[in-house]
Amino acid sequence: MSNYERNTGMVACIIGVLVVGAIAVGALSYFGSTTWNLSQATTDFSFDAGVGATTGTVTLDVDLDAGGVAITFVDNASLLYQVDLEVLNTTLANDGAPSVSFASNVISFDYTAAGANITLGSGVNYTMDINVGGGGLELEFTDGAHLSDVNATVGGGGIVLILTDDVVLVETPTFSFDIDAGGLDLTVDLPTDVGGSFECAVTFGGVDITAPGWTQVTTSHYETADYDTAPQSLTIIAQVGGGGVSATLT
């Protein structure tokens, strides 16, 4: 093994630790700073709504002070959203029960601390505005997803994005990620006839980008050859304070 291969593997390993560690820090902020408190009692909540007569683009607006959020899609045109929550009973006693609302084409979830699994359907187009104070965010955009712009901010924690080539992108969306302290892990497989650009800025940490067939603009900026000419394009921008970035782009 060459020194280059050894060093590259080490960078990837360090970034992986940073991402996983950042998400673990977010989990600790929810479950407790001294122990995992896995024996603490929790209460589950579930909220859902159908598409019904909803038309136009729907915004998912999430504001969670601490905890973990996982967002995924299913190929179900009648589902607008399903939100499953797990909340510590101590949090319920202090802050009351969580709620999810839908008005003026905005799905709103604003709470202090919880574990949230959010499932969206395939019947409408979505934009996202996600803010997690301390914790992890996992975005799984696969078959059934119809997406425009995505904005996600995490204070202390990590973001994981998986995007597959059967996603339907609306016009030319921008995905923007901002992490104060933590890691970013991206796996992006662009749909056919969609150009792509990925650019990141890291204040402290490593950057590991694998992008076969993409053009390297700088060490932290890659584009497809058809980014400016394809019928559609996806722009991904990431700002990371202290942490690492690992991206696989195809």
N, C-alpha and C positions, 0 to 999 in steps of 0.2 A: 504494500500500500504506500502511495506517495505521500509526502508531507501535505500536498494540496488536498488530497482525498481525506487524509486524517483530520486536517483543520476544518474542512467543510463539514465533515461528520460531527465534529465537536461543536461547531456553531449551531447546527441543527439541533443537537442534543440540548445545548444551553437554552435555545429558544423554546424548545418543548417544555423544559422545566419551568421557564418563566411563564408560559401560558397556563400550564396546569397549576402552578403555584399561585398565579393571580386569581384563578377561579376558586382555588381552595381558600384563599384569603377572603374572598367574597362570601363563601359558604360559612366561614368562621364568624364573619360579621353578623350573619343571621342566626346561626345556631349557638353562638356564644364565644367569647374571647378566651376563656380559661379552659374549657373542655368542649367537646363536640355536643354535649347535652343531648345525645341521641335518645335518651330515655324520657325526655320531656314530652308531655302530652301535646298533641296537635289536633286541629279541627280542619276538615276538608270542606271546601266550598266549590260549587260548580255553577257557572253561568253560561247560557247559550242563547242564540237567536238565529232565526232563519233569514234568508235574503228577502223573502216576501216581495214587496213592490220597490225595494231599494234599487236605484239606478245611479250611475255616475261613480266617481272614484270615492272609495271609503278610506279614511285615515285611521290607523291604529295608533293611539296615543297612550303610552305607558310611562308612568312616573313612579318608580319604586325606590325607596330610600336604601333598602338593604335586602339581599336575597339573591335568588337566581331566576332567570327568565329563559324559557325555551319556546321558540316560535316555529311552527311548521305548517304545512299545507296538506290538504287532502283533495282528491278529485271528486268533489261533491258540490254541485252547483246550487243546491238549496241551503247550504250552511253559510251563514255570515260569520259567526265566531262561536267558539267554545273555549271558555277559560276555566281551567281547573287549578285551584289554589290549595296549598297546605300552609297553615298559619299556626304558630305556637300559641297555646292558650294564654300564656303570659302576655303576648302581644295583643290578643283579643281583649284581655282585661284592661290593658292600658289604653288601647287605641280604638276599640270597637270593631265591629265586623267590616270586612272589605265589601266593596260593591263594584259592579261594572255597569256602565251606562252606554246607551247609543242614542245620539241626537245629532241632527244636522250632518249626517254622514260621518260622524266621528265616534269610534269606539274608545271609551275612556276608562282607564284603570289607574287609580292614584292611591297608593297605600304606603305604609311604613316599612313592613318587613314580611316577606312571604316567599314561598317557592311557587312559581307560576308556570304552567304549561298552557300555551295558547295555540289553538288550532284554527286555521282559517280555511274557507272553502274556495271553490273555483268559479263562482258565479259572478263576481264583480272584481274590479281592479282595486288594488290597495296601494297606499303610501304608508310609511311608518315613521313615527317620531318616538324613539325609545330613550329613556333616561334611567339608568340604574346607578344609584349613589355608590354603593359598595356591593359588589357581587359579580356573578357571571352571566353572560348573555350568549345563548346559542341560537343561531339562525339557520334553519334548514329549508332552503328554497328548492323544491323539487316539483314533480308532476302535480299540476293543479294550481301552481302559483301564477298569479297575474299581478305583476309588480311595476310600480313607478318608483319614485324617489324613496330612499331609505336613509334616515338620519339616526345614528345611535351614539350615545354618550355614556361612558362608564367611568366612575370616579376611581375606585380602586378595585380592579378585577380584570377579567379577560373577556374577549369576544371571539367566538368561533363562527365562521360562515362556511356553509356548504351550498353551492349553487350548481345545479345540473342543467344539461342542455335541453331539457324539456320544459323549462320555465318559459312563460310568455312575458316578455318585457314590453312595457307600454311606452311608446315613443323612444326617447333617449334618456333614460334615467341616470341619476347619480346616487351612488351609495357613499355616504360619508360616515366615517368612524373616528371617534375621539376618545382616547383613553388616557387618563391622567397617570395612572400607575398600573401596569399590567401587560398582558400579552395579547397579540392578535394572530389568529390562525385562519387562513383562507384557503379554500379549495374551490376553484371556479372553473367550470366547463361551459364555455359560451355556447348559446344556441347558434344554429346555422344562420349565416348572413348577418351576424351581429359583430361589430368591431368592439374592441376592448382597450381600456387604458387603466393601469394600476400605478398609483404613486403614493409613497409613504414618506413620512418624516419622523425620525426617532431621536429624541433628545439623549436618551441613555439606553443602550441595548444593541442587540444584533439584528441584522436583516438577512433573511435567507429566502431568495425568490427562485423558483423553478418555473420557467416559462418557455417550453419548447415551441418554436415557430413564431414567438413574439419577438419584437425588436427592442433591444435594450437602449433606452434613451440616456439614462444615468444608472448608477448602481441601485437606485431605489425607485426607478420609473421605467415601466415597460408598456409597449403598445403593440397591437396587432397592425399588420401592414395596411389593412383596410379601415383603420379606426376613423379616418376622415372621409371615407368614401362609401362605407357600407350603408345599407338602408336604415339600419339602427346601430346605436352604439351604447355601451355601458361604461360609465366612468366610475372608478372606485378610488376614493381618496381617504387616506388614513393618517391621523396624527397621534403619536404615542409619546407620552412623557418618559416614564421609566419602565422599560420592558423590552420585549422582542417582537419581531414580525416574521412570520413564516407564511409564505404564499406559494401555492401551486396553481398555475394558470394554463389552461389549454383551450 
